[in-house]
Amino acid sequence: MRADERRDTDVGHDAVGHEDVTRQRPPAAVLFDALGADYEKAFGRAPAHLAALEWLIERLPPAARTLDVGSGTGRPTAAALVGAGHSVLGVDVSPVMVELAARQVPEAEFRQGDVRELSFEADSLDGVCVFFSLLQMTRAEQSALTRRLALALRPGGHLVLATVPADVEDFEVVFMGRPVRATSFAEEDVVGMVEAAGLTVLSRHNATFTPDHPGGGPEPHLFLYCRRDEPGR
């Protein structure tokens, strides 16, 4: 489960600012600061995640510009993208995660900030990754962010999105031993959200994954492989 939070600026690979210290830290920042490298150990080798990355990389143009929403420790997503010769901007609300990612994947750029408050340059990205980074947002926020990410893609660009498909709102769960509140959609509603954003769902893949963490149980995961179609297509 990933989640990202706040700030306004351009994302032509110049994005995200400092956290407003006068307000309470976002729950996602608190959670993922605490998890740190344990999150990568638990989830970094999920076969369906690696397959989605492979699918995206096969469709990117040379030296593509990509965005990783909720970039975590930088592995596996940013590491795979830079390893394939692409430019990566990773955005994460957790300063601990950003520090880990910058150390582990120095070829990529990582910024701390809340993706809900970023502004994106239209038609500027070739690929976008959204791996489990919506689950601590409201449904309205998830929908609005997906629309803005779709517009940031150039026509013909691709987006891969992963979530836990479940009809829940502000529902308390225990995640890696910590109580968190999660919001998601049932599978068909996730697909509807993505299509309403202007993306074509080329395929969907369901998987069950058990994280490598004490007490971890099987989790349902949904991966959507998407494209922003060119005008007239």
N, C-alpha and C positions, 0 to 999 in steps of 0.2 A: 504494500500500500504506500503510494507516494503522494505528496501534496505540496503545492507551492503557493506562494503568497506575493506581495505588493510592490508597485511603483510605476510611474509614467516616464517614458522617454522613447527614443528611436531604437529600433532593433536592427539597424543595418550593421549588426555586430558591434553596437555601442549601446548596451542596455543595462538597466538596473542600477538603482542607487542604494544609499545607506538606509538602514532601518530607523524609523522614527522612535527614538528612545523614550519619548514621553508616553507612549502607549504600551499596552500589554503586548508581550511578544506573541506572535501567532502560534496557535497550538501545534501546527506542523513543524515550526522551527524548534520548539521545545522537544517534540517527539524525536525528530531526526538528529538533533544535536546529541540526544542521549543514546541513540542507536549507533551512530557513527559507522565504523567498519563492520559491525555485526550485521548490518542490513545487507551489505554486499555478500558476506559469507552465507547468509540465509537465502538470498534470492538471485545472486549473480550468475548462476549456472542453469537457470530455468530453460529447458529445451525450447519451449514455445517462444520465449523472449528472443533467444538466439536465432531461431528460424525467422522471426519477423524482421530482425536486423538484416539477416542475409537477403531476404526478399527486397527490402528497401535498397540496400547497397547495390544489388543487381540492376536497379532501375534509375539510379542517380547518374547524372552526366559527370564527366571528369571534373575534378576539383569543385564539387558541388558545395553550395552553402546550406548548412543544416542547423536546426535548432533542436536542442534536447531539453524538454520541459520537465523539471524535476530531475536534474542530472545526477543527484546523489554523489556517490564516490567516483563517478566517471567511468566505472566499469560495470557492465560490459559495453554500454551504448556508445559513449564518446570514444572509448578506446577502439572499438570496432570501426567507427566512422573515420577517425584520423588514420587508422591503419590501412584503410582503403583509399587514402589520399584526399579526403574531404575536409573542408573547413567546418569547425563545430563551435557554436556558442551554447554553453550549458547554463541554465538558470535554476537556482535552487534557493529556497528560503532559509536553509540552515547554513550558518557560517562554518560549522564543523564539517559538513559535507563538502562545501565549496573548497575549504582548505585541503581536505583529503583528495578531492578530484584534481585540483591544481598540481598537487604533488605527484599523483599517480599518472595523470595524462597531461604533461606539460605542453604538448603540441596543440591542445584545445584551449579555448578561452572560457573561463567560468566566472559568472557574476552572481553575487548574492542579491536576492530581491524577490518581490511578489509578482508573479507572472500575470496576475489579474489586473495589475495596474501598469503593465507595459503597453506602449503603443508600438505597432508593428508597421514597417514600411510595406505597402502593398506590392505584391508580385516580386518579392525580394528573396524568397527561399526556394530551394529545390527539394528539400526534404524536412519533415518535422517528426519528432518522436514524442509521444505522450504516453509513457509507460507508468500506469498506476498513479498519475499525478493529479487526478481530479477528485479523489475520494474524500477529501476534507473540505471540499467546496460545496456550496448549495447547488441545487439543480439549475437555478437561474444562472449562477456563475459558471457552471460547467458548460452550459449551452452558449453563453456569451463568449467565453474564451474559445470554444471550438469554432465559432463563426469567425473570430478575429484571426485565428491560426489559418483557417481556410483561405482567407483573403490575403494573408501574408505569403502563401504559396504562389509561385508563378503558375500560369496555366500549364497543365501537364505534370506539375509537381506531385509528390506523393507524401502521404501522412500515414503513420502507423500508430494506432491507439490501443492500449490495453487497460482493462478495468476488471473489477469483480462485479459481474452482473447480478444485481439483487435489487428488489423493489423496497428500498429502505431510505429513510430520511432522518438525519441526525440521530442515528442508531448507535448505541454504545456497544463496542466490541472490545475484546482483549487482543491486542496485536503485539506479538513478540514480548508478552508479559506485561504490557502496559495498556491501561484503558484509554481508548480513543473513541471519538464520535465520527461516524462515517455516513456518507450519503451516496447513493448510486441509483441506477435505473435497471429495470429488467432488460433482458437482452434486446428485444425488439425495440424498446424505447431508446436504448443506446444507439442502435442503428438509425432510428428516426432522428435523433439529435444530430448525428453526423450528416445525414442526408439533408436535413434542414439547413445545415451550415453551408451547403453548396458543394459537398464532396460526394463522389460516387464510391460506394463500398464495393470493391472488386471481389473480396472474399472475406469470410469470417472463420475464425478457428477457435474452438473451445478446448480447453485443457484443464487438467486437475494437477496441481502442483503442491507438494509438501515441502515447506521451507526447512532448511538445515538449521534448526533452532530448537532448543529444549522445549518440549511441549507443543511444537508446531504440528498442526493437523492439515489434512488436505484442503486446498482452497480452489474454488472454481475461478478460472481466468478466461476472459474473452479478449481475443485479438482481432482488430479490424484492420484490413489492408485497404487503403483508400487513395483516391486520386482526385485532384482538382482538374476537371475536364477543360479542354481548350474551347473557346467560343465556337458555337456551331457544331460541336461534336455530339 
